[in-house]
């Protein structure tokens, strides 16, 4: 019986800066434990030698691909998913606010997202080419050499995992690299992290760009930093203006899934345009892409603004 007892004091909100520290610490710990669990599973299933092989980028073992997928899921994908769920339910206890996993947005926005992602591809290519030509000062040559070495190893891993000899392997990559990666990364970055920055800075634009920069840095692919920042910005505004993480997940899936499908079609010799060619568009295409992307974002913002004003009497972002 609680009759006569004083009401419990309301819980004091956690400062956004501390929230970010807790979220990052939780992610780091989960990734460490995930790595240990993943390597343990691989060692138990295939022996300890294969662990040494894949950690040294030796992919000649017959079970290397399966081992890498196990390690990828245990050390990265699952921790990125479970961290924001634990954080939103147990730490801040506001899952709706920090996950934004509802579907309360106009369906037409999905079409705008699809158009935006397709029309932004030349612009993404331009930023990728510009980023690849960037060099550091001579005083930082050691850092640049390390960055190039890390980038080369990441490219070799990507090429290995993107080998798709049959349709079933393409579908697996489409679901794992395309869909699952999109879901977990958007829940973490645009769901939790961007919400923390919005509360901290009181400015949605600052939050979108700060989250996009951290999102790109998290991938540790230095010569793809700028195009990934652009993608993060697009995904960020999709969430801010719609109020839901799902438009960002769809956009992320389109970006990843398009690459998977194109790689498969090229490997199967169905198409003959190499997706790894650094330049497929000219300057005119880049400017058209830039203008079209801005127009699509404006349309997305306008539709979202009208929809939220009609249903909630307020606007987002």
Buried (B, 14 or more C-beta within 10 A) or exposed (E): EEEEEEEEEEEEEBEBEEBBEBBEEBBEEBBEEBBEBBBEBBBEEBEEEBBEBBEEEEBEBEBBBBBBBBBBBBBBBBBBBBBBBEBBEEBBEEBEBBBBBEEEBBEEBBEBBBBBBBBBBBBBBBBBBEBBEEEEEEEEEEEBEEBEEBBEEBBEBEEBBBEBEEEEBBBBBBBBBBBBBBBBBBBBBBBBBBBBBBBBEEEBBEBBBBBBBBBBBBEEBBBBBBBBBBBBBBBBBBBBBBBBBBBBBBBBBBBBBBBBBBBBBBBEEEEEEEBEEEEEBEEEBBBBBBEBBBEBBEBBBEBBBEBBEEEEEEBBB
